[in-house]
């Protein structure tokens, strides 16, 4: 009886170069996560669920459950970072110059996005101007005037695709 070392190739393993070399057993342990009952989640209770899809309505509904309601004022500029806001009231001129904000509103006449990585879901926008980078906005109306002087900005259907909420 002979025992071959895993480091030395055997005749069988050296004759077929496409087979992986035996490097010995893999050791370790696996701890399974608790099994969820039908329809129950085992995730942390404070982790928000993502929208069902990247459609306007799914994103709007999702953000509405997460948003802090804020009264809209004319000439409002959102300069902060990482806010999720629902703008209510008369939103004529709104600017988003901050970073990674998520904004929803029923109506904004003129929206200017100069920041980085912001998301705006507004049911009715008359005009949107981008001069920032990597921003996404969408509206339900089809006659929004869009100006993009920035880079990697998206507007309209598909604007929310690939965004992790």
Secondary structure per residue as TSV (DSSP state, phi and psi in degrees):
chain	resnum	aa	ss	phi	psi
A	1	X	-	360.0	134.7
A	2	X	-	-128.3	148.6
A	3	X	-	-117.7	125.9
A	4	X	-	-96.9	143.7
A	5	X	-	-75.2	146.1
A	6	X	T	-67.3	-20.0
A	7	X	T	-82.1	-23.0
A	8	X	S	-94.7	129.4
A	9	X	-	-69.6	141.0
A	10	X	-	-91.1	171.2
A	11	X	H	-59.9	-41.6
A	12	X	H	-66.0	-42.4
A	13	X	H	-76.6	-30.2
A	14	X	H	-79.6	-20.3
A	15	X	H	-80.1	-16.5
A	16	X	-	-126.3	98.0
A	17	X	T	-70.4	-17.7
A	18	X	T	-79.9	-13.5
A	19	X	S	-83.4	140.8
A	20	X	-	-69.6	149.8
A	21	X	-	-73.5	143.0
A	22	X	-	-74.3	118.7
A	23	X	-	-108.3	15.8
A	24	X	-	94.6	177.6
A	25	X	-	-73.7	151.9
A	26	X	-	-94.5	127.5
A	27	X	-	-112.2	150.6
A	28	X	-	158.2	-177.9
A	29	X	-	-134.3	155.2
A	30	X	-	-124.0	130.3
A	31	X	-	-110.5	111.2
A	32	X	-	-70.7	148.0
A	33	X	-	-79.5	157.7
A	34	X	-	-61.3	142.4
A	35	X	-	-79.5	131.3
A	36	X	-	-81.9	139.6
A	37	X	-	-74.1	164.3
A	38	X	T	-50.3	121.9
A	39	X	T	81.1	-4.5
A	40	X	-	-97.2	153.0
A	41	X	-	-109.3	142.2
A	42	X	-	-101.2	4.8
A	43	X	S	-73.5	164.6
A	44	X	-	-58.9	136.4
A	45	X	T	-67.7	-18.4
A	46	X	T	-98.4	12.5
A	47	X	S	-91.1	118.7
A	48	X	-	-68.5	147.5
A	49	X	-	-79.3	150.9
A	50	X	-	-82.6	160.8
A	51	X	-	-61.8	154.5
A	52	X	S	-59.4	-35.9
A	53	X	S	-156.0	-172.6
A	54	X	S	-97.4	16.8
A	55	X	S	-70.3	158.8
A	56	X	H	-54.3	-50.8
A	57	X	H	-65.0	-40.1
A	58	X	H	-64.0	-43.2
A	59	X	H	-66.8	-44.6
A	60	X	H	-59.1	-49.4
A	61	X	H	-61.3	-41.9
A	62	X	H	-63.3	-49.7
A	63	X	H	-65.3	-31.4
A	64	X	H	-62.8	-33.9
A	65	X	H	-74.0	-22.4
A	66	X	H	-99.4	-15.8
A	67	X	-	-81.3	151.1
A	68	X	E	-94.9	126.2
A	69	X	E	-73.6	130.7
A	70	X	E	-134.6	132.7
A	71	X	E	-70.2	129.5
A	72	X	-	-81.0	135.8
A	73	X	-	-123.1	150.2
A	74	X	T	-65.8	132.7
A	75	X	T	81.7	13.9
A	76	X	E	-61.5	134.7
A	77	X	E	-125.9	120.9
A	78	X	E	-93.7	103.4
A	79	X	-	-103.1	-10.2
A	80	X	S	-72.5	-179.5
A	81	X	B	-121.4	130.8
A	82	X	S	76.3	24.7
A	83	X	-	-86.0	150.1
A	84	X	E	-121.4	110.3
A	85	X	E	-125.7	144.6
A	86	X	E	-110.2	114.1
A	87	X	E	-86.0	127.6
A	88	X	E	-123.7	152.6
A	89	X	S	103.4	-161.3
A	90	X	-	-84.4	99.5
A	91	X	-	-100.8	91.6
A	92	X	S	-86.6	-60.5
A	93	X	E	-124.0	113.0
A	94	X	E	-125.2	134.6
A	95	X	E	-121.4	138.9
A	96	X	E	-118.5	104.5
A	97	X	-	-110.6	-0.4
A	98	X	S	-82.0	-165.6
A	99	X	B	-124.9	135.9
A	100	X	S	58.6	40.1
A	101	X	-	-94.1	151.4
A	102	X	E	-123.9	119.6
A	103	X	E	-123.7	135.7
A	104	X	E	-126.8	152.9
A	105	X	E	-163.2	152.6
A	106	X	E	-74.5	-33.5
A	107	X	E	-154.9	134.3
A	108	X	E	-137.6	126.9
A	109	X	E	-70.6	-56.0
A	110	X	E	-126.8	118.5
A	111	X	E	-114.1	125.6
A	112	X	E	-117.5	125.8
A	113	X	E	-118.4	108.2
A	114	X	-	-111.3	-6.3
A	115	X	S	-83.0	-159.8
A	116	X	B	-125.2	128.9
A	117	X	S	67.0	32.9
A	118	X	-	-91.4	154.2
A	119	X	E	-125.7	130.6
A	120	X	E	-131.7	121.7
A	121	X	E	-115.8	103.8
A	122	X	E	-123.4	124.6
A	123	X	E	-59.7	-36.7
A	124	X	E	-139.8	112.7
A	125	X	E	-119.6	129.2
A	126	X	E	-80.7	-42.4
A	127	X	E	-147.8	137.6
A	128	X	E	-129.9	136.0
A	129	X	E	-124.7	122.0
A	130	X	E	-101.3	134.7
A	131	X	-	-139.3	5.4
A	132	X	S	-94.0	-162.0
A	133	X	B	-126.7	131.6
A	134	X	S	66.6	33.6
A	135	X	-	-96.7	153.3
A	136	X	E	-133.4	135.1
A	137	X	E	-143.3	149.5
A	138	X	E	-148.1	157.6
A	139	X	-	-145.7	160.1
A	140	X	S	-83.4	-25.2
A	141	X	-	-80.0	148.0
A	142	X	S	-97.3	-3.0
A	143	X	-	-110.7	29.9
A	144	X	-	-70.7	133.7
A	145	X	E	-84.4	123.3
A	146	X	E	-118.0	130.1
A	147	X	E	-124.3	127.1
A	148	X	E	-123.7	104.1
A	149	X	-	-104.2	7.7
A	150	X	S	-102.4	-147.3
A	151	X	B	-141.1	137.3
A	152	X	S	57.8	34.5
A	153	X	-	-94.1	152.3
A	154	X	E	-132.4	141.6
A	155	X	E	-137.3	143.3
A	156	X	S	97.4	-162.8
A	157	X	T	-58.1	134.5
A	158	X	T	87.5	-2.1
A	159	X	T	-64.2	-26.6
A	160	X	T	-97.5	0.2
A	161	X	T	-65.8	133.6
A	162	X	T	85.8	-0.1
A	163	X	-	-91.0	132.3
A	164	X	-	-94.5	123.0
A	165	X	-	-97.5	360.0
